[in-house]
Amino acid sequence: MLDFGKLGHVHFIGAGGISMSSLALFCLAEGKTVTCYDDNYGEKIPLLEEKGCRVRIGLPPEQDFSPDITVYSGAIRPDHPELLFLRKKNLPCIERQIFLAEINSLFRYTVAVGGTHGKTTVTGMLAEIFTAAGLPFYGHIGGDTVKNGNFIYTGKTYFLTEACEYRKSLLSLRPDIGIVLNAESDHPDTYRTLSEVYDVFDAFLDAARLKGVALTNGDTPYYAARQQHNLCVTFGLRPENDFRAENLREYKNGYFGFSISHLGIPEAQIELSVPGEHNVLNALCAYAAARIAGLSCDLTAEALQKFSGVKRRFEKTSVFMGSEVYTDYAHHPAEIRAAIATALKIKPVAGKLRVIFQPHTYSRTAKLFDAFCECFDGADEVIFLKEYPARETPDKGKSAKELYAKVKAASKKYFANIIDVAACLLQKTAPDDLILVLGAGDVVNLCSLLKND
């Protein structure tokens, strides 16, 4: 068992990642000496340096380098030179998910948000609510909220964290409130079947029930198949849910308001400041979790109305050739459909919706290939960018070019780099079009080229 209090020097490999950078900042706030290594100079590196972390990018370690513990991300290969060097010195090295469990143990209460889609937004919403309530908490968020980034730390009572199912890392957590937003196939390199995905979420909710409350979306196939007869608190649109969103209305293009009832009793009215009908369920979940934690309905509703979103979650980045440019982290067919549905509500009637998509990993593209082929309905043009392989090699599945060849679209193109994509958009984009940049890889770099406002 790791004794966090006795650690003096914590080292992070892959420190530029969104979760790793947050954990590094937490250790720094706890008075630890923090050093960081990454192969690349990512956007989080300047913040780590500014806060006092000593960072090395791509350089070999010093021979006398001996941290008390080294934490490495799941993306780090076992033969990574930095990791090999430290292990050869017999220094303790643990994976991020194990360290996250140790951080979990430092707090009195843990709220862990799991599910295939929406984890980052719901965790960000909860951080907004807990901030408004003045509660001492650490928000470990898998993206940068517009207001506070990915690290919020006001005290050591509540731990708000995402619970990622990749490599079953969520099972390392023991939450007081365990949340499953939805459950779909998304990590074929971890799960062979949807049943295996369900099994892991079942185990996660079982752990939550042992300690506190299991909260899940009562409208999902997962709930109907696995959790319907268990002691879950539910949220959703159906009348039988404990927390229910009712009277949905689009109060302006793409933005929704709704009322919330709890056990049939009206409690709140909310108009969201973030677009997308899918955010109604995200907000409802955050509301339910906050109420279970004992927060008032008025404070919770007011905080949710003020939530201004997470970067790369349908974020407007610029205006290009008279057209608004949005980007979204969507890399799963269900997420792509939700992003396109939101874009169609916001887009001027006279303009065209131009979608740029970069598949993320070969295995996901292959596993969900048929669903990817059918998720671009509503787009006037789909431009495919060469896949982002992440940790994989081409033999693991299918490529962006294969997807491009199969998708039926009014207009479609394929490019190997963002420069060619930008050049194409420069020629074709007209005022009142809407450009939607989708994907979890480096396709986001395209947004920096689509600016002339």
ABEGO torsion letter per residue (X at the ends): XBBAAABABBBBBGAABAAAAAAAAAAAAAGBBBBBBBABBBAAAAAAAAAGBBBBBGBBBBAABBBABBBBBAABBAABAAAAAAAAAGBBBBBAAAAAAAAAAABABBBBBBEABGAAAAAAAAAAAAAAAGBBBBBBBABBBAAAEABBBAEBABBBBBBBABGGAAAABBBABBBBABBBBABAAABABAAAAAAAAAAAAAAAAAABBBBBBAABAAAAAAAAABBBBBBEABAABABBBBGBBBABBGBBBBBBBBGGBBABBBBBABBEAAAAAAAAAAAAAAAAAGBBAAAAAAAAAABAEBBGBGBBABBBGGBBBBBBABABAAAAAAAAAAAAAABBAABBBBBBBBBBEAAAAAAAAAAAAAAABGBABBBBBBBBAEABBAAAEBBAAAAAAABBBABBBBBABAAAAAAAAAAABBBGBBBBBBEABAAAAAAAABBAX
